[in-house]
Amino acid sequence: MDKKDHSENIFQTFTYDLEQLRIGNPNFSPQLLTKIKFQFDQNESGVVILDQLGITKKINL
């Protein structure tokens, strides 16, 4: 980032229920998941910062 940068960090958390994806697509098998691809191509060019990505089993609170 340089001195001309006028952006700000916006912290967000997103969760995706893989079981719901499987229900929507019976061919999807979360156990066979080996790669996740993030594709940002719907907007003008800029900067996207991803940090602290993780995968966890569902936790029932």
N, C-alpha and C positions, 0 to 999 in steps of 0.2 A: 504494500500500500504506500502510496506516495502522498506528498502534501496536497495534491489536487483532489484527493479522494474525499468525496462528500457522502459516503455511505455509512450505514450504521449496522451493527449486529442485531439481528432479530432472532432470539432463541425460541425454537419451537420443538415440540415432541410429537412424533407421529407413531401410531401403532397400527399394525395390520394383523388381523386374526387369520392365520393361515388355514384354520379349519373352515372358516367362511369361504375362503378362496376355493378350497376343495369341494365344498358343497355346490358352489357356483360352477365349478369345472371338475367333474369326477375324474378326469384324467390327470389332474394335478396331485402330486404326491409330495407333501412337505419333507418326508424322510429322504427323498432323492434330491432335494435342493442342494446344489453345489455352488451356485453363483447368483448374485443379485446385481443387476445393472441399473444404474441411475442415468436417465437420459434427460437432459435439460435442453430442449430445442424448440420450445413454444414461445419464446420471448426474444427480445433483442439481446445482443451479447452483453455480458456483465461478469460478475464474480459470484460463485456459489461456494460456500465453505461448509464442508461436512465434518463433524467432529463427534467423537464418542458414539459411534454406531455399534449396535449390539443386537444379538438375537438371544431370546430367552424363552423358556417354556412359559406357558400361560400361568399366571399366578391368580388364584381366586381369593379375593379379600372378603 
